[in-house]
Amino acid sequence: MSRRVYVDPNRRDATPREFSQNADSGLQYKIDFSGFETKRSTTVSGVTWSSEGSALITFTSESAPSSGVVTAYLTGTRRGRGLVKATASFADGSPDVVQWLKIHIEEPDRE
């Protein structure tokens, strides 16, 4: 299972997209920056992932950008909330674009 987020190049805010998943289960997240590539006539050259919050979210199997899409498996190791930041950089040096993901980690056997 994977989750895909399209980042609208015309947006004016950085409102996080919200998702939930079970603890200790990695889910693939794909973030699509292709709209920015088209609008800016450049390519995504890389992405930096970071997180904060009580859910202790880790990233594995991060992929290089392909057609503006970046991919990583996110795993939360305990129940809580995590805020994930994906920062895309562009080949022409134009300003970075940030996409926030708010991840709610649940432990079904404890609910």
N, C-alpha and C positions, 0 to 999 in steps of 0.2 A: 504494500500500500504506500502511496506517496501523496503528498500535498503540494499543490502548485500555487504560487502567488504571482500574479501579474502586477508589476509595478507601473502604474499609470504615469507617463511622462508629463501629464498636464495637471497633476495634483498639486495642491498648495499646502498640504499638511503631512505629518509623519505619523498619523494614527496607526497604532500597531494592529496587525491582523491577529485574531485570537483563535487558538486551537487547544484541544485537550488530547492527552494520550496517557496510556498506562505507564507506571513506573517500570524501569528496566526493560522497556520495549523500545527499540530504535525505530523511528519512522523517517522516511526519506522526505526531505523538503526541497522543492525546486523553486528558486526565485528567478523570475523572468524579467530581466532588464532590457529586453530587445527593443521595447518602445523608445527607450533612451538612446539606444544605438542608432535607430532610424532617425529620431529627431535631431541628434547631434552629429550624424554622419561619422561615427567612430565606433570602436568596439570596446567591450568590457575587457580590461586586461587582467583583472584579478579581483578577489573579494576577501575581506577579512571578517571572520566570525568572532563574536564575543557574547558573553552572557553574564547575567547577574540575577540574584534572587535565591530563594530558599530551596528550589528544586534541584540545584546542582546539575545543570544541563551540560552535557559534553557533546563534542562534534567528532564524527569519524567519517571516513571515506569522502572527504571533501573533494570535489572535482573542479578541474579548470573550467573556465567559462567556455561554453559551446553555443554559438548563435545567441549570445546574450543571456543564457540560462546557466545558473550556478546551482550546485547540488551538494547537500550534506545530510548525513544521518544524525538526528538529534535524539539523545537519550537522557531522560531525567532519572536520577538515581533514588530520589525519594519524593514523597508527596509534597506538593507546594506549587509555587508559581515561579516562573522564570521569564525573564525578558531577554530576548535574543536580538542582537544587532548584526545585520549583514551590511557591510559597507563596500560598495562596488567602486572600483577606480577605473578610469578610462584611458585608452591608449594615447589620446591627444592631450591629456593633462587637464581636461575640463573638470569642473567640480565633482567631487564624489557624490554618490547617491546612497542614502541610508534607507533600509527597510527594517522595521521593527516587527518582531513576532512575540506575542504574549502566549506562553505555553503553560497550560494548567496540567500538572502531573497528578494523576490519581492512582490510588492503590485500591482496586476493586474489592479485595478481600477485607479491607479495613473500613469500608463505607457502610 
